[in-house]
Amino acid sequence: MGRDKVENEDLIKYAWPQDVWFHVDKLSSAHVYLRMPEGMTWDAIPEPFLVDCAQLVKANSIEGNKKDNLTVIYTPADNLKKTGDMAVGQVSFHSDKKVKRIHVAQRENPIVNRLNKTKVEKEVDHEAERIERIKQESAARRAEAANRKKAELELARQREAEKHARSYDRLHDGVEEDESEIDTRTAREIEEDFM
């Protein structure tokens, strides 16, 4: 969560694509980001998390904290659009269709108090965190590409083996006859030996 517009600006700059951004609609407020766990999508956030984030945004809005019946908007961080002519901390969206809303009837003090009691403040080096995330994502992509290439090679080997097994070129392979074992007797001689 950004404490002021300068921190909000840093959070906009260093947000991960899978982060979800929360803000009071049409009023000044803190930017709250929810870091999504692996495998969870932004449109499937459980209702309790949405309520907690909405209450946190409302509680950290000078105007919004005093008002009831507010709307809090949220969207993936990669949908945030920042242009050079915008004020510090101001954003717009690449796609309005990816912006969702949640209604906050009033401030829920038990929720805000619980969140404030469990709050942990720490200094974060956003640039180092971004570099580490990019390294991990690159390593995961390389491992995935290596596994995919290995599977493709194995499949190509299997196909080549099947093609070789079905080929008529190998029909007489391994059945080479030794000339010393070829019976050179005439049919009459073979017939006489048989009887």
Stockholm file with secondary structure:
# STOCKHOLM 1.0

chainA/1-195         MGRDKVENEDLIKYAWPQDVWFHVDKLSSAHVYLRMPEGMTWDAIPEPFLVDCAQLVKANSIEGNKKDNLTVIYTPADNLKKTGDMAVGQVSFHSDKKVKRIHVAQRENPIVNRLNKTKVEKEVDHEAERIERIKQESAARRAEAANRKKAELELARQREAEKHARSYDRLHDGVEEDESEIDTRTAREIEEDFM
#=GR chainA/1-195 SS CCSSHHHHHHHHHHCCTTCEEEEETTSCCCCEEECCCTTCCGGGCCHHHHHHHHHHHHHTCTTGGGCSSEEEEEEEGGGEECCTTSCTTCCEESCGGGCEEEEECSCCHHHHHHHHHTCCCCCCCHHHHHHHHHHHHHHHHHHHHHHHHHHHHHHHHHHHHHHHHHCGGGTTTTCCCCGGGSCCCCHHHHHHHHC
#=GC SS_cons         CCSSHHHHHHHHHHCCTTCEEEEETTSCCCCEEECCCTTCCGGGCCHHHHHHHHHHHHHTCTTGGGCSSEEEEEEEGGGEECCTTSCTTCCEESCGGGCEEEEECSCCHHHHHHHHHTCCCCCCCHHHHHHHHHHHHHHHHHHHHHHHHHHHHHHHHHHHHHHHHHCGGGTTTTCCCCGGGSCCCCHHHHHHHHC
//
